[in-house]
């Protein structure tokens, strides 16, 4: 991405010891549903206007190959090298810009295209990691408010734009 090009996606990566994400709120007669991972990484993801499927392979390759996770021996490795887990969380608020005292999200992709890209991103991550033993992939529900519980072993958070 050159300096003049606007990003088409923003991600935030957070190393974690464990994470739990509510994917379906409690309703009358049923309890809330959660997905959970242990040691690994949480990826928050937001797509902007102009994002297409073309960016997804680069995003997946970059995010899964970055050495940002601490192994049990203390070595910094990629999620591909860990016996770890991945939690993917749709996070439209990453596209917000402050205007006065309010946040605006005019640059975010429309919901239909955002859902399609999010599902394709999750599927590509699953395909990339399917041959790895000891790697679990979980993901949130696009368009829903989600409750996240996160235990980290340090403020090891990175933002990346594509």
N, C-alpha and C positions, 0 to 999 in steps of 0.2 A: 504494500500500500504506500503510494507516494504521499508527500506532505499535503498535496492539494486534494487528494481523494478522501472522501468521507468514509468512515468505517461502515460496514454493513452488519456487523455483529459485535457484541461486547460480551466478554465472559469474565467471571471472577472465579478463581480457583482457591480452594481452602483445604489444606491438609487436615485430616481428622483422625481421632482415635475411635470414634463411633458417632453415628448420626442417625436420627429418626425423623421421618417426614410424614405428616398426615396427608394422605392422598384422597381421603373421603371423610367429610365431617360426620359426626354422629347425627342420626335421624331418629325419629320416633321408632322404637323397636329394634334399632341397630346401633352398635357402638362405632366410634370412629375407626377408620382403617389407616394403618401406618406401613411404610416400608422402612427397613433399617439396614445399615451397613456397619461394619467394624472398621479397622484401620484402612485408610485409603484417602480418597479425595472427593470433595464436593465440587461440582461444576455448576455455577449459576450461569444462565445463558439468556441473552436478549437479542432479537434480530431487529434490524432497522429497515426502513424503506430502501429498496434497491437490492436487498439480499436475494440470492438465487441458490439453487442446488449446487451450482458450480463451486461455491466457497466451502461446502461441507467437507469434502475429503481433506482439504488443507487444514481446516479447523481440527478435525478428528486426529489427524496425524500429529499436528503440533501439540495439541493438548495431552494426548496420551503418551507422547515421547519425551515431554519435558521432564527433567529430573527435579521434581519438587516434593517428593514424598520421602519421609525418613523411614528407613528399614529398621528392623528390630536391633540391628547392629550399629545403628546411628549413621549409616551411609545414606547419602541422598541419591535416590533412584527414581525412575519413571514409574508410573502406575503399571506399565507393562512388565517391570522387573520385580514388582512387589507381589507377595501373596496378599493382595489387598482387595479393596472394593471401590466402586465408583457410584456416586449418587449424583444424578443430573436433575437440576431444579430449574424449571422455566421461571424467569425473573424479569418481567416487563419493566419493573421500576428501574432497572439499570439504564434504561433509555431516557430517563428524566433529565430535564434541564430546569434550573430554578429561574422563575420569572417573578420578580417581586418576592412575595412571601409564599408563593405557590409553586408546585412542580407541574411542568407540562411535558407531555409525551408525544408531541406532534411528529417526531421523527421515527417513532416505532412503526414496524410493519403492521399491516392489518391482521386481524385475528385469524382469519382463514389461512392466509399464507404463513403466518407465524406458527400455527399449529402444524401445518404440513412440514415446514422446515424443521421444527422441533422433533417431530416423529421420525423424520428422515435422519436427523443427527443422532438420535437415540439408537436407531437401527444400525447405523454405520459403526457406532461405538460397540454395540453388541456383536456385530460381525467381526470387528477387529480383535475383540477380546474372547471370542467363543472358544478358541483353541487353548487359551490360558487356563491352567488349573488354578484353583484358589482365588480366582477373581470373580467377584459378584457385582452385577450391575443392577441398580434400582433407579427408578426415575419418578418424578412428580407428575402431576396432572396439569396439563396446560389450561390456563384460564381460570383455575380455582385458587382461592385463598388457601395457603398451606401453612401449617404450623411446623416449625423446624426446631429440633433439639440437637445441639452440636457440642461435642467434647473435642477440644483440640489440645495439642501438646505445644502450643505456642501460637502467637499471632503470625502465622505463616500464610499470608493472603496475597494473591497476585491478580492484577487485572490485565486482560489482553484484549486488543481490538483486532478485528480482521477486515 
